[in-house]
Amino acid sequence: MRKTTRKAWALAAGVTGIALIASACSGSNDAGEGEDSGDGGNVTLTVATFNEFGYTDEMFDRYEAENPGVTIEQKRAATADEARENLNSRLAAGSGTSDIEAVEVDWLPELMEFPDKFEDLTSPDVEGRWLDWKTEAATTADGKLIGYGTDIGPQGIAYRADLFQAAGLPADRESVAELLGGADATWEKFFEVGKTYTGATGKPFYDSATAIYQGMVNQEKAAYEDPETGEIIAADNPRVKEMFDQVVQASVGDNLSAHFEQWSDDWTSSFQNDGFAVMLAPGWMLGVIEGNAAGVTGWDFADVYPGGAGNWGGSYLTVPSQGENVEEAKKLAAWLTAPEQQIEAFENKGTFPSQIEAQESEAVQSATNEFFNNAPVGTILANRSKGIEAPFKGPNYFTVQTAMSNALVQVDVNGEDPQAGWDSFLQVVNGLG
């Protein structure tokens, strides 16, 4: 029987970072790269994911029934960072990857440097299936497609209507959208409303400085690397320092943050004790909120976002070439990213489809979410996806963004001096050359 597991795989001592993949690029794979093994069609396919992809036992049961001899085992890491480390260590070792490996958009560019480690998923059967910018990010210069798009992350504002009402603020979703500026919403207006809320209640407005910065930087066309030259510009780009200062002032100076590190135990438990009133929320975050806030009432979802459209996250399914069942894995990856399954994953966990037919379906367009006060999440996320421009993310993006997140944690969570946080960021960036 197929089993679904959630666990952290043991990491080899000292194995961190994509750089170690290079040491394995010339190595051989005893299993035979790109060859299917198995015993007369009986294969077990492992699928490594993280957070919430919306894949359920029922979905895998259905695939198994339609494909006799196939058994699926899902391995779900708790976070994208954990999944990245797991994948990197196994690519470096030359063995041990899952048949299908989910990859998050921020660390996809690292893997694009080593396309020979992944199967080419190009096929006329899937041509035109996804948004152009979603496919382009996973396509090499010579046309190799290394990942099938799962979701994208258009963002709205998730908020506690009951906490807004207690603060004397408008609480229905249309009025909240208007309060935050509607079509003209800005980050300045967002922080202004936050100061009003905090002033009235003495409580935090949002969960985390890193989350706010993440929302802002994803609206920048090229924050960290020059798209033409690949040069790292993060230390010299004035916009990066402006965003850091703005987020630190709002989070610490104005005390709008609850001072949590996202995905920490404290952050998770805060959903049960009115820890904050607002979150920036892509579709996939709705499932996370519902899971963490189980039994809590008052959550709603507003069709508004500071600074216009913004995308956070969105992933891909890749097929590592070291796998023993690559042809069967390709079939499953194509099935999981077909419109029917993307619609089902959205209905399960709010992961908004990157697949055009799925986006345009009645099931997505008319979808509501009972936990979020029956908010029309399909319509809202479709509206929020309009105007998204994918920022340039090169091979150093993940490292630079992690350095920024760590710097903000130093300041927002640990209470260190903002200059010390900025200096730690610069130290990492300058060390990249």
Order of alpha helices (4+ residues) and beta strands (2+ residues): beta-beta-alpha-beta-alpha-beta-alpha-alpha-beta-beta-beta-alpha-alpha-alpha-alpha-alpha-alpha-beta-alpha-beta-beta-alpha-alpha-beta-alpha-alpha-alpha-alpha-alpha
